[in-house]
Amino acid sequence: MKLEEIVAKAADSKAVSKVVKYASGAAAITVFPVIIPSQALYEGIGSVKKAPAILKKANGSKALVVTDATLVKLGVINPMLEAMDAEGVQYAVYDGVEPNPSIENIEAAFDIYKKEGCNCIVGFGGGSAMDAAKVVACRVAKPNMSVKQMGRLMGYFPVTLPVPAKTPFILLVPTTAGTGAESTVAAVVSDHAEDKKYTVTDIAMRGNAVILDASLAAGLPAFPTAITAIDAMSHCIEGYIGYGHNNRSDEYSERGVRLIFENIDAVIADGKNLEARQALCTAAYLGGHALNSATTGYVHPFCHKIGAKYNLPHGRCIGAVLPIMLEVYGPLVEKRLAKLGVAAGVSNPKSSVSAQAKEFIAAIREFDNKFGIQPNIPEIQESDFAEIADSIMVENFVYPTKKVFSREEIYDVLRLIKG
């Protein structure tokens, strides 16, 4: 089916959209901002050295540091560990986190936490390491609940009141600017046995403190920088165009998208431009806040399953799926997309609403093209469509999207994504 036909179908979904608006959107607006715990934020170059003081203040005597082998091998983690050594804060390191953190990663880290007698957790790295650290914290708080149970049950019920007393203090230190995992109450976990990704959502896992230090990402190559930035942008966009948005999330989204467009060229041109990188760190953090407050939409369910099924980088999937999905939504999101495009400085304020929306989508496509993000995902196999659609329909159930896609419509979109 052609894009124009899919858009026409989407425009006829008003009745279903109203159900989504009042069933899901109301919850996203009125519940999330109230129950999400606050967190301390430490920003600036060199702020990673504040980690031991932060842990000591929280009575952390021994930390489980959750990270990946590359960051250890490259020495990116050394400034933090050296500061902890100097201040007498003990730690144990788990560096086995995969690019898509798995149930096995979390269980291995949880075992070290128990064996080493840790009482606090540091998630150091990209979204994978931080997500793994957050779910380990949930395992500590709820030792009788498996990761799979958390993903299938708690993914829909993010309220744990009160937060379990034995939840460890969590410090999150991002080394990329993309997932916003440092500020969200959610984590994505891969189940390799079933080729699935579970979204675990629980306020018990939100970081108590966050360090945003752009110097940690100074050596990040151009392509990883780009695909993490497009991920951050997607968080800002999806909440903005859905029924879950509110004044607070709108501010996060508008500022986040603008910061990315204003600074990405400078960072790609010079990876050691720390001022521009710090701006991207802020954008990713804001994107996480937008996720908390307004949730997300279809882009992420598509990308979660496709990424898990074919072992593809999340940001690469986001870059391909995001503009396609925005075009498929069509008139349903046109006004909101136009407003965001103008606020972000990429749409002409004097253009029509329709033109402004198209200019914004064009800017995203230009972003992809400029930084080498493929516009399609040819790895997708049509024989897998049913399995992929099953996952998308289950995950998107709780998201306040303007449109609910049927199975056949999902197949149509998959064909567009495949190319």
N, C-alpha and C positions, 0 to 999 in steps of 0.2 A: 504494500500500500504506500502511496506517495505521501509526503509530508503534508500537503494541502488537505488531503482526505482525512488524515489523522487529526489535524487541527480542527476541522469541521466537526468531527465526532466529539472532540473535547468540549467544544462550544455548546453542545447539546446536553451537557451533564449538570444543568443547574439544580435539578431536584436532589441529586446525590450530593452535590456540593453543599447544599444547605444542611444536610444531615451531618456532614463532616464538620461544617463550621460550628454548629452548636454542640455536637458531641465531643469533638476533639479540641477545637479552637478555644472554647471557654475554659477547658481544663488547663491548656497551655498558658492562657493569659492570667488566670486568677490563682492557680496553684503554684506553678513553678517559682515565680519571683518571691513568694512568701516563705517557702520551705527550704530554699537553698542556703546552706550555711555560708557565712562570709569567709574570706581568706585574706591573709596578709600578703602584700605584694612588695617585692624588692626589685628595683629596676636600676639598670646602668652598667657600664663597662666595669668589670672586676667585681661585681656584686656576688658572684658565685663564692667568693671567699667568706661571705657572711654565713654560709651554710652551718658551720659548727656552732656559731652563736645562736642561730635560729633553733637548732636542735637542743642545745643546752637550755634555752629559755623554756622549751616544752618538756623539760626533764627527760630528754632522750639520752640514754646512756650507751646504747649500741644500736647502730642503724644497719638495716639491710639495704644495700645500694643495688638497685635493679637497673641494668644497663645492657649494652650489647658489646660483643667482642671487638668490633671495629673501633669504637670509641676508646676502649681500653688500649688496643694496639697502637692507635695514633696518639695516645696521650692526652686526648681532649679532656678526660676526666681528672687528670693529674692535679690541676690547681685546686679542685675541691677536696680531693683526698689528702693532699699535702696540708691544706688548711685544717682539715679534721685531725690529722696527725699532730700538728703543732698545738692544737687546742685540747688534745687528749680525748677526742670523741672516737670511740671505738666503732668499727664497722666490719661487716662481711659483705663481699661482692658476689652478686649473681650476674654473669655477663653472657648468658645464653639466650637472650631474647631474639627471636626471629623477626624479619621485616613485617610479618603479620603474626603478632604474638599468639601462641597456641595454648591450649589447655595444659599441655605437657610443660611448657615454659613456666606457667603459673604454679603448677604443682611442685616443680623442682625448686622454684624460688621460695615457695611456702615451706618446704621441708628445711631449707637452709635457715629461714627465719626462726623456726622452732628449735633446730639443733644448736644454733649459735646463741640462743637466748636474746634475740633482738627485741626491742620495744618501740621502734620507730622505723619508718621506711622513707627512702629517698629514691624517687624515679628520675633517672638521669638519661636524657637522650631524646629521640624523636617520639612521635605519638605511640609507637609500639612499646617502648620501654616504660613510658608513663602509664599507658593503659595496663600493662602487665603489673606494674607496681600498685595501681589502684585496685585491681582485682585481688591481688595478694592481700591487701588490707581488708577487703571484704571477706576473704577466706579466714583471716585471723578473727574478724568480728563474728563470723558465722561459720565456725568450723564444721558444722554438720550439714551445710549446704554445698553441693558441688558447683563447679563453674557452669556446667550444663544446666543445672537447675536455676542458677542465677540468670543465665541468658534466656531461658525459656519462660521463666516466671517473673523474676524481678525486672526483666526488660520492659514490662508493661506497668509495673507498679513501683515507681521510684521513691515512695515514701517509707522510711524506716524511722518511726518516731517512738521513743527517742532514739538517737543514734546510739548503737550498742556501746556500752561503757568501755569495752575492751578494744574498740577500734583504735589502731595505732595512729600516732601523729604522722602525717604524710607531707613531705616536702617534695615539690616537683620542679625540676630544672630542665626546661626544653633546650635542645641544641639545634632545632630547626624551627622555622616559623610557618606552621601549617595547620596541624590538627586542632590546636586549641585545647588539647587534652589536659593541659595544666589548669584550665578553668572550668571544665565540664564535670557533670555528675554521671557521665557515661564512659564506657570503654568497649572496644570491639575486640572480640576474641575469636580465633579460628579453631574450628573443630575439624581437624584433618581427616578424621574417620568418616565424616559425612560431607566433606567439601562445603562446609557452611561457616558463616561468621555469625556469632551471637552478639547482640548489643546488650551489655549488662548496664543497667541504669539504677543507680542507688545513691542517695545523698551521703551515705556512709563512706563512699569512696572519694568524695571531693577533697582535693588537696587543702591542707590547712594553711600552707604557705607556698608561694611561688617566687622563683628567682628568674627574672628576664635579663640575661646578660648576652648581648650580641657577640661578644668576643668568642663565645663557644662555637659560633657558627661561621667564624671568619674563613675557615678552610673548606666550607661546603661548596662543591662544584656547582656550575651553572644549572644543569638540568635538575638535580635534586632541589635546588633553590626554587626553580620555577614550578615544579610539580607540588611542592609543599605550599607555595604561595597561592596556587590556583585552588588548592584544598581549602585554605583559609577563606578565600574569596567565596567559595561555594557555601560555606557556613553562613556568611553574611547575607548572601543572596536568597538562599532557600527559605530561611525564616522570614525574610522581608516580604516575600511574595505569597506566603501562605496565610491561613486564617489565624495562626497563632501569634502574629506580630503585635507589638504594642509600642507605646512611645519610647520606652526604655530600650527595647531591642532594636527599634528603628535607629536610634542614636548610635548604638554599637555597630550596626550594619553599615550605615552611611560612612561613618568615620573609618571603619575597617577597610571597605572597598577603596575609598579615596587614598588611604595610606599605601595600599598595594600598588595601585596604578601610578602614584606619584614617586615611588621609590624603587620599583622592581628593576627598571632600566639601569639605575645607578649601581645596584647591587650586582647585577649580572655583568656589568662592565668592569667592576672592581669588587671582587668578593670581600675585600678587607675594608670596604667603606662601612665603618661600624655605625655611623650615624644613620645611614639608610637601612642597615640591617636591624638596628634597634627599632626603627619604625615598623619593619615587617614583623618583628617580635610582638609589638603592640597590636598590630592588625590581627595576628593569629589569636592573641589573648582576647581581643574584642569579639572575634568570630566564635570563640568558645562561649563567651557570655551570651551572644545571640542565640547559639544552640540551646543553652539552658533555658532561655526565656521564651523563645519562639519555636523551638525544635526545628526539624528539617523537612525534606520532602522526598520525592521519588528518586532524585539523583543518587542519594546514598544507598537506598536498597538495591538499585541496579548495580552500583559500583561495588558494594560489599560482596554480593554474590559472584559477580563476574571476576573480581579480584581474587576471591577465594578459589573459585573453580579453576582458573587458569594461572594462578600464582603471579599476578600482575601487580605492579606498584599502584597503590591506591590513588595517588595524585595523577598518574597517567590516565587511569580510568575516569577520574573526575573531569580532567581536561577534555576528554572526548565526549562524555555524556552530558556535561552541563549545558553547552550551547544547543545541543540537539533537543534536550528536554525543554529548555526555555522556548524554543521554536514550536515544539509540540503543544505546549500549554497555550500558546497563541494569545488571543484576545482575553483569555481568563486572567492573565497576569500583566497585560500590557500597561495599564496605568501605574501599577506599582513598580514595574521594571523601568518605565520611563522616569519616574520620580527618582529612583535609585541612580539611574544613569546620569541625570542632571546633578544630583548631590555628589556623585563621585567625580564629576568633571569630565565625563567622556561622551555625554550626550548634549547636543545643542539646545540650550534653553528656549530658542526661538523656533525649533522644529515642532511638528505635530506630535501628539502623544505616540502615535504609531511609529513615526520616524525615530523618536527618541528611544523607544524600546528596541527597534532594529539596530540603531547605532550602538546601543549597549551590548547587544549580542555580537555585533561585528567586532567590538573592542575585545571581547573574550576570545573570539576566533583569531584575531590578530595576535593576541597574547600567546595562544597555542602555537601559531605558526612561527612567530618570532623566536620562541624558545624551544622549538623542536618537539612539541607535544603532538602526537599523532591525532588526526581528527576522527579516526575510527578505530575500532578494536576488531580486526579481522580474525583474531584467535577464536572468537565466539563460534560455536558449532550449532547449527540449526537443530541437530538431534538433542541438544541440551536445553532447548527453549522451555520445555515443560518444567524441568527441574529448576531452572532459573526463575521462571514465573511464579512457581510455588513459593520460593523464598521471598521474592519481592512482595507478593500479596500478603504474606504473613507479617513481614517487617513493617510495611507501610500502613498497616491497620491503625496504628495509633497516631500517625502524623496528620496534622490539620491541613492537608493539601486542598487546592481548589478543584481538584478532579480526582475521581477514583477510576482507575483503569481496569477494564475487563481483561481476561486472559488473552483474548485475541488482540486487543489493543497493545498489550505488553509485547506480544510477538511482533507486531508491526514496528514498535519502537526498537526492539532488538535488531530487526533487519536494518533499520536506519543506522544504528550504532555499529553494526558489523560492517556496513558499507557495501 
